[in-house]
Amino acid sequence: MHLTMKQTAALALAALAVCILLGYFARGRQTASAAANGEQEIAPGRFYCNLKALSPAERAHHLLLSMKLLAARREIVEIERGYEFQFSPADVSLAELADWVNAESKCCPFFDFHLDLEQKAKLLCLRLTGEPGIKQFIRSEFHVPAK
């Protein structure tokens, strides 16, 4: 099935609207100053997503890739400064993970990203770390189950 440019744009805008609405309800109200700057408050006074960092088409692509990564996780390992998400390279490619990191780093620059290909290329790992308080944000945003 081939989509026209108009259909692709409409799909991207719909995905953006869903992403914004889901983020709004999951994270709570936007602060006035953050909203004025195109940013959404993530954790009170600490972490902000820059909603203007990605175009609607980029945001739609990033949302689809995020959903794929969430569904494909094999293991979640808590580490001192964050979490490591493990994937099978048969399910997620290194290129897809790098694409996700590239977009995520634009809208959420407070993360430190670490990519590893381990076990003779049979394990792909994404570690998300950052300053104190980042673990709570990661647990919430990336649906890390409570222990």
C-alpha positions as CSV (number, residue, x, y, z in Angstrom):
1,M,0.0,0.0,0.0
2,H,1.4,3.4,-1.0
3,L,0.4,6.5,0.8
4,T,0.2,9.9,-0.8
5,M,2.1,12.8,0.7
6,K,-1.1,14.2,2.1
7,Q,-2.0,10.8,3.7
8,T,1.5,10.5,5.2
9,A,1.3,14.0,6.6
10,A,-2.1,13.3,8.1
11,L,-0.8,10.1,9.7
12,A,2.2,11.9,11.1
13,L,0.0,14.6,12.6
14,A,-2.3,12.0,14.1
15,A,0.6,10.2,15.6
16,L,2.0,13.4,17.0
17,A,-1.4,14.2,18.6
18,V,-1.6,10.8,20.2
19,C,2.0,11.1,21.5
20,I,1.3,14.5,23.0
21,L,-2.0,13.4,24.5
22,L,-0.4,10.2,26.0
23,G,2.5,12.2,27.3
24,Y,0.2,14.8,28.8
25,F,-2.0,12.3,30.6
26,A,1.0,10.1,31.7
27,R,3.1,13.0,33.0
28,G,0.5,15.5,34.3
29,R,0.0,19.1,33.5
30,Q,2.5,21.3,31.7
31,T,3.9,24.2,33.5
32,A,3.3,27.6,32.0
33,S,6.9,28.4,31.4
34,A,7.7,25.0,29.9
35,A,4.6,25.2,27.6
36,A,5.6,28.6,26.5
37,N,9.0,27.3,25.4
38,G,7.6,24.2,23.6
39,E,8.8,22.0,26.4
40,Q,6.9,19.6,28.6
41,E,7.8,19.1,32.2
42,I,8.7,15.5,32.9
43,A,9.7,15.5,36.6
44,P,9.0,18.6,38.6
45,G,11.9,21.1,38.1
46,R,14.3,18.5,36.7
47,F,13.8,16.9,33.3
48,Y,12.1,18.5,30.2
49,C,11.2,17.1,26.8
50,N,11.7,19.6,24.0
51,L,8.5,19.1,21.9
52,K,9.9,21.3,19.1
53,A,13.1,19.2,18.6
54,L,11.5,16.8,16.1
55,S,9.2,17.6,13.1
56,P,5.8,15.9,13.1
57,A,7.1,13.3,10.7
58,E,10.2,12.6,12.8
59,R,8.0,12.4,15.9
60,A,5.7,9.9,14.3
61,H,8.6,7.8,13.2
62,H,10.2,8.0,16.7
63,L,6.9,7.0,18.3
64,L,6.6,3.9,16.1
65,L,10.2,3.0,16.8
66,S,9.7,3.5,20.5
67,M,6.7,1.2,20.5
68,K,8.8,-1.5,18.7
69,L,11.6,-1.2,21.2
70,L,9.3,-1.4,24.2
71,A,7.7,-4.5,22.7
72,A,11.1,-6.1,21.8
73,R,12.9,-5.8,25.1
74,R,14.2,-9.1,26.4
75,E,15.6,-8.0,29.7
76,I,15.7,-4.8,31.9
77,V,18.6,-4.6,34.2
78,E,18.8,-1.9,36.9
79,I,22.2,-0.3,37.1
80,E,23.6,2.3,39.5
81,R,22.8,5.4,37.4
82,G,19.9,4.1,35.3
83,Y,18.7,1.0,33.4
84,E,20.0,-1.3,30.7
85,F,17.5,-2.6,28.1
86,Q,18.6,-5.7,26.3
87,F,17.5,-6.8,22.8
88,S,18.1,-9.6,20.4
89,P,19.6,-8.3,17.2
90,A,17.2,-10.6,15.4
91,D,14.3,-8.4,16.7
92,V,16.0,-4.9,16.8
93,S,18.9,-3.8,14.6
94,L,21.8,-1.7,15.8
95,A,20.8,0.8,13.1
96,E,17.2,1.1,14.5
97,L,18.6,1.5,18.1
98,A,21.0,4.2,16.9
99,D,18.1,5.9,15.0
100,W,16.1,5.9,18.2
101,V,19.0,7.3,20.2
102,N,19.6,10.1,17.7
103,A,16.0,11.3,17.9
104,E,15.6,10.8,21.6
105,S,18.8,12.8,22.3
106,K,17.3,15.8,20.5
107,C,14.1,15.9,22.6
108,C,15.6,14.6,25.8
109,P,19.2,15.8,26.0
110,F,19.4,15.0,29.8
111,F,20.0,11.3,29.0
112,D,23.4,9.7,28.7
113,F,23.1,6.9,26.0
114,H,25.3,3.8,25.8
115,L,25.0,1.2,23.0
116,D,26.8,-2.1,23.2
117,L,26.8,-5.1,21.0
118,E,27.9,-8.1,23.1
119,Q,28.1,-11.9,23.2
120,K,29.5,-12.2,19.7
121,A,26.8,-9.9,18.3
122,K,24.0,-11.9,19.9
123,L,23.0,-9.3,22.5
124,L,22.3,-5.6,21.8
125,C,22.2,-3.3,24.9
126,L,20.9,0.2,25.4
127,R,21.9,1.8,28.7
128,L,20.1,5.0,29.7
129,T,21.8,6.9,32.5
130,G,21.9,10.5,33.8
131,E,22.0,12.7,36.9
132,P,20.3,11.7,40.2
133,G,16.6,11.3,39.8
134,I,16.7,9.9,36.2
135,K,15.8,6.4,37.3
136,Q,12.4,7.4,38.4
137,F,11.8,9.1,35.1
138,I,13.0,6.0,33.2
139,R,10.8,3.7,35.2
140,S,7.8,5.9,34.3
141,E,8.5,6.7,30.7
142,F,9.8,3.3,29.7
143,H,7.3,1.2,31.6
144,V,9.9,-0.6,33.8
145,P,7.9,-3.0,36.0
146,A,8.3,-2.7,39.8
147,K,10.4,-5.3,41.5
